[in-house]
Amino acid sequence: MHRLASFLLSAALLAALCVPAMGAAESADARLARVTQSVKDTLALDTEDYPEFRGDVYEQELGNIWNLNWSGNGSTLSVEALEDGTVVSYWRSDDADSSRWYGNALPTLPKVDANAAKKAAEAFLARVLDSKTESVKLGEPARASQLNSAACRFYGTILLNGLPSPLNYSITVRGSDNVVTSFRRDALANSYLGSVPSATPAVSKADAAATLKGTLRLELVYVADENDETRAVLRYVPRDCETLYVDAQTGKLVAPGDEIFFGGAEAPTANEAEMDTGLTEKRALTEAELAGVEKLEGVLASGELDKRVRGESAYKLDGYALASANYRLVKDGETETVLCTIRYSAPEDADGFTASRTFTVDARTGAVKSLYSGAPWNKDKKSAVSAADAQKAADAFLARYSAHAAEFALYDTSDNTADGAPFYSFTYARKANGYFFPENACTVQIDRMTGAVAGLNYTYDEKIVFDAAEGLISESAALDAWMATYEVALGYRSMPKALDKANALEAKLIGMGYTRFRTLLLTYALEREDSFSGVDAKTGKAVAAPSYDSEIAYGDVAGHWAQEPIDRLAACGVGYACETFRPDEKLTQWALVALLASTQGMRVDVENASKEERDSAYECVYRMGALTRAERSDDAAIDRGTLVKVLLSAAGYAPIAKLPGIFTCRFADRAAIPESDLGYAALAQGFGLVTNERYDASSPATRAVAAVMLVRLMEREG
């Protein structure tokens, strides 16, 4: 689809070229010169120090993009620009950049000034955006608090006429000198047909809101209580809501459509991805365990499991051979289960496809937990089983499969057989007090050619208690509360446009295989920043979706002498997964290990960590080189000298510290420092880990002291 042409010019030749007279056929080298000069003017580039230059042009659907590359003297500069000189990407690398790889070593604290970086980004964007129609509002930068970070990255939406649009941008500013090192943007000219529509709507926001509210659909169901996993409460939740916009000029509802504009639908793959059983393997078996697992107490051999699976006639496994049987151990708290994944395969069909069935069964009882089948899509083959007969087969199977079948009712059906899907799908949800509980459900798939049960997913929680179905608000009141969670936002949005061969550009796209392409439309849409799961059916209040706040916040460091370094670490995600830091508590080896492990992204509750969490944190610190397995002593008190050694070892300085006879230090108690520790003491003084006159190696360390030393070490240059 793309044609690529390449032109090589020396810097001297490029400078000598001039823009041709308007209307004359422009040669490739003249076009390159014109675009390059435009880019240099836009970015105020001085390219005298780059001895090499290369310009490439490649054709996209809506126009050409020029790729300009300068290099030499250890530096590179790459710019992509449209034919009119609009800069769409920029990438720079020079001697000021450093490529660092820390692996498991102690990282450094971020070295960025977010405010200065923001000013640099704003200045760059002012050069590359079209001030007549384009603008951005820079928010807080990404990476500013990321460990090892030496840059700030801003990204977001390009505003058109002050309104949001689907055009995005990203820009990265180097922390050492606040120089922009990369930039990328979407441009209207090479992404969308047509120009920017008027920003003045003919439809009022209130009228659009009323229309959009009419598109919302809520259903009253039971959901698990976020605060009590054994309780189910009634809630109005959204269901079958299609995303629609209101055309700001006509007031009509419009569908955004999909992003597939190329002609023809993509055919589904022959084998769909395997269904998630919902069972997570907590502990893998060793080879020896796998060899002997069938001998475990109560675990059935694969032959017996095969017999029990085949005992259900609805699976119709005649003609399928047992291909494999793999056991695995699953732990959920104190409960330990052995599961077996049994795979069956059928002979290759005329098209060369091998159908398969994969069961997950309880290895002690043979009870089927889930089933997935691989089968090809084929819309040219007529179904041998009707949808009605398939549902009867699913109904009958559920009645035999579950002792709780009477509690379930048909909740949803999926029939894509007209598009070639191999199975019908029926979902039965548990019902209580006349309302569905979709979190307890059974999905049964029926083969459209044989009527066999080809898929199964089942969830049932016997411990759940259903809240009484009384004192409920009306659906209308719930809809009002749900609508209030949205903002009716005016903006430019992407819409598909049917192509017209009478238009030259659109005819070109049709020739490439497109039937539709993107265009911008001024629309109203429902938007919101926060996420909500539904409306409480008794209080009428919108229920916020669960949030997972990864920020660290301690309630016991305000006003403490070490608050600043503790908070600085917390801002970078370094610290404990608990509400208190206990800064004055004597430092134990475990508390130090937990602190160091958090620098590698493994944050734990130091007071309540499980054995597995402790072991994982220690393994992390072993890999950092801070401790050896022989040195593990969780409750051992850590003195200041040991703290220094562990921190410097974590940062990779142990080999240097152990070099004999090359260090001197000025601590008043230098004579009391063992020769083997002198290198660590000297490095501690050089890095500023210890700023007192005395080293005091044997003095007990506190968590606050550990935080202070860790910050000082992480401030080092990478």
Secondary structure, DSSP 4 states (H G I P E B T S, - for coil): ---EEEEE--HHHHHH--PPPTTSPPPHHHHHHHHHHHHHHHHT---TT--EEEEEEEEETTEEEEEEEEEETTEEEEEEEETT--EEEEEEE-TT------TTSPPPPP---HHHHHHHHHHHHHHHS-TTTEE----SPBSTTSTT--EEEEEEE-EETTB--S-EEEEEEETTT--EEEEEE--GGGTSBS-PPPS--SS-HHHHHHHHHTT--EEEEEEEETTEEEEEEEEEEE-S----EEETTT--EE----S--BSSPPPPPSSPPPPP-S----BPPPHHHHHHGGGSTTPPPHHHHHHHHHT-GGG--TT-EEEEEEEEEEEETTEEEEEEEEEEEPPP-TTS---EEEEEEETTT--EEEEEEE----TTSPPSS-HHHHHHHHHHHHHHH-TTGGGEEEEEEEE-GGGT-SEEEEEEEEEETTEEEEEEEEEEEEETTT--EEEEEE---TT-EEPP--SPPPHHHHHHHHHTT-EEEEEEEEEEEE--TTSHHHHHHHHTTBSEEEEEEEEEEEE-SS-EEEEETTT-PEEEPP--------SS-TT-TTHHHHHHHHHTT-S-SSS---TTSBPBHHHHHHHHHHTTT----TTT--HHHHHHHHHHHHHHTS--GGG--TT-B-BHHHHHHHHHHHTT-HHHHT-TT------TTGGGS-GGGHHHHHHHHHHTS--SSS--TTSBPBHHHHHHHHHHHHTS--
